[in-house]
């Protein structure tokens, strides 16, 4: 009501509430959401009705637009993101918001005079802040990028997530249009060591580069998007992407202290321990142990915890895929009355149908096919504003996995 007394946009308020009651995507039509809508609208429209556009388009189905450049608007949007994080439980029915930059084979543009411009190295994976990364540099485009980094003395570049072809190659000209996009938030890599290995690799790999991940950046504008489409006769990229970016301030340690002292840390500890017990029951990969889990949750940053979670989920996916493939092979063998699969090492893979042979090979490589259901929750963590937001997402994902594991355990007990 205090907000309402200062709100000068009653027509916008009526519009917002009507959108809520029409059941826009991700909203349930209940009193809590109407109350939340009311507060948010008053928060965002205290000056004039024109500021209704400050609210995120996803919340009320409004027209999307470029990020505003006004300082006062930028401050309001920062406050909005913090307010939404603080009220995450109230808005729990919202799916994680992911923002993407769609990429087209367009002409190059000039950077604004005061913009921060950095090289962009898209990868089909996530490099977490605080970690170390080693890359083998093969493409002419990235050989040139590292040469430019050395020549300029500027050793930073941004790694945003993107989809890729099988095998991890990012070749937009060969990819579906809906896959030609970059996640808006990327991590910033600092080049620490560069070793030339052309002689040892027959020039297949020119550099082995070691980096530390030093934070995040928001992509604002791509300056030469065609770089992601152009390749030489061997299919290698010949130019690297550049973009205007905004470096995000992730240096506040009090953020992590707020998570460690919150109930979220104890919730995460309890969920991970329950997952450990359930994984033991169904013989799936699990974290190091109950004592290790307590130590990690108390000591590690939310970035480190997110990386641990990704590693665990990847190991679980590999294990489940291998079991599924072996189950399919066992069913095929039984249908042909050729025995069982008690010792997979004795299996003659050449006798299998082509689809089973390929599935077996992929599962043995330990690189499962990972879709949006794997990556998007992790990307939501990358985009979170603070440690509390990252902690909430980690707790939610752990609780979802606990529910799934309970079901798997119950099925194992029922079926033997």
Secondary structure, DSSP 4 states (H G I P E B T S, - for coil): -HHHHH---HHHHHHHHHHHHTT-TT---SHHHHHHHHHHHHHH-SS-GGGGGGS-HHHHTPPP-PPP--HHHHHHHHHHHHHHHHTTTTTTTSPPP--EEE---PPP-PPPTT-EEEEE--BSS---TT-EEEEEE-SHHHHHHHHHHHHH---EEEE-BB---TTS---GGGS-GGG-EEESEEEEEEEEEEEE-HHHHTTS--EEEEEEEEEEEEEEEES-GGGGT-B-TTS-B-S-EEEEEEEE----HHHHHHHHTSHHHHHHHHHHHHHHHHHHHHT----S-HHHHHHHHHHS-HHHHHHHHHHHHHHHHHHHHHHHHHHHHHHHHHHTT----S-GGG--GGGS-HHHHHHHHHHHHT-----HHHHHHHHHHHH-SSHHHHHHHHHHHHHHHHHHHHHHHHHHHHH-
